[in-house]
Amino acid sequence: MPGNSFGQFFRVTTWGESHGPALGAVIDGCPPRLPLTEQVIQEALDKRRPGKGGAAETTRKEPDRVEILSGVFEGLTTGTPISLMIRNRDARSRSYDHIKDIFRPGHGDYTYLKRFGIRDYRGGGRSSGRETAARVAAGAVAQLVLDLAGIRVHAYTISLGGVHAEVRDLERVNENRLFCPDTKAAERMEERVVEAKKAGDSLGGIVEIRAEGVPAGLGDPVFDKLDAEIAGAIMSIGAVKGVEIGSGFRAAESTGSKNNDPIRPEGFLSNNAGGILAGISNGEPLVARAAVKPIPSIRIEQDTIDTAGQPVKLSVKGRHDVSAIPRIVPVMKAMMQLVLADALLRRFSMEITDNCKLIKDRDNGRLV
Ligand SMILES: Cc1cc2nc3c(=O)[nH]c(=O)nc-3n(C[C@H](O)[C@H](O)[C@H](O)COP(=O)(O)O)c2cc1C
């Protein structure tokens, strides 16, 4: 099955199913001599782990312990493939028996069977949200590359179930379970989640991703534009149905005089471009937003068909999230980290010696 690898110079392949023995990632192209421990990856994984986000989440209890199988020696990356594994500990496959021959509306059941002629119905196999644990693990490794350039990536919830964050206080993001920068809005979001859960329904929302410290000049022309790569990376996450960069869809209703970001000798006066012009970073923060649809597996009964094409009514049982938010938030961050690590390594070669880092422009060999 193609389609499981991402990136050119920092190349990540994820593998494994939601109800198999384990899942993981293989990273090829990570520079040598970067400090990497399981703890560094674990901290990122703990943010995505099921059972952390309160009422919004599945009751599946996964410790999500990462094991580094290769590519690290004495706490440093060796430049060889880094293999990461996370064992599935709490997969209760029997609870999927009732959908064995039935397509869940909104999920990948119908299309996976059409594509492959076989499907792992236990939790959705590769189309499960659980696959994203491997991306988060890989994103933590990508951050080591970003650290060399001083890039920080933030992701947070700005809307859930129709409740919108009015403020963007990034200090508050890790203080509530929904990763919302507006504490008051987070409380109202929690209430919406509890209501939806009671009703057997699910909710969607919007996540904003912001990368700071991105130097001007990252990204390539035409097909490898930075915004195209970010959109593709974010869209590759299950349940994401829309991506915008900067002013995004609002730009369509604006005017050139309002939407352009005027430039003065001291810099850009606004950031409607979301940090990207002509597919290349302009030195401003990168800002993207993703629309996340409501979770497809719901208790409310819906019409569907079975694999013989017969109409059936389906109420999905088992342990499901009420919303992909908040667990999708660390996944969004990870995908931005992967895009930027790849873009950085395409532009610069990075060599780390005992006492310094050498960053060289690949186009002209100049030291940065
Ligand atoms: C972190 C995360 C958790 C998810 N949890 C669930 C879940 O518990 N139940 C479910 O039906 N879908 C869940 N999804 C959504 C499905 O994976 C997704 O809707 C499905 O693969 C169909 O793909 P599409 O929505 O991109 O078209 C989750 C997605 C993510 C990213």
The ligand as a Gaussian input file, in Angstrom:
#p B3LYP/6-31G(d) Opt

LIG

0 1
 C       -6.641000      11.822000      16.840000
 C       -7.838000      11.283000      16.115000
 C       -8.779000      10.525000      16.816000
 C       -9.892000       9.988000      16.168000
 N      -10.780000       9.241000      16.878000
 C      -11.828000       8.669000      16.234000
 C      -12.762000       7.820000      16.954000
 O      -12.634000       7.583000      18.152000
 N      -13.797000       7.291000      16.254000
 C      -13.996000       7.543000      14.908000
 O      -14.942000       7.051000      14.315000
 N      -13.136000       8.351000      14.211000
 C      -12.067000       8.898000      14.840000
 N      -11.218000       9.716000      14.130000
 C      -11.567000      10.136000      12.758000
 C      -11.357000       9.086000      11.707000
 O      -10.046000       8.575000      11.770000
 C      -11.625000       9.683000      10.306000
 O      -12.789000      10.434000      10.304000
 C      -11.736000       8.576000       9.273000
 O      -10.479000       7.994000       9.061000
 C      -12.285000       9.053000       7.917000
 O      -11.375000       9.954000       7.319000
 P      -11.802000      11.465000       6.939000
 O      -12.630000      11.970000       8.064000
 O      -10.488000      12.189000       6.807000
 O      -12.581000      11.392000       5.636000
 C      -10.086000      10.245000      14.764000
 C       -9.118000      10.990000      14.070000
 C       -8.007000      11.504000      14.734000
 C       -7.003000      12.281000      13.945000

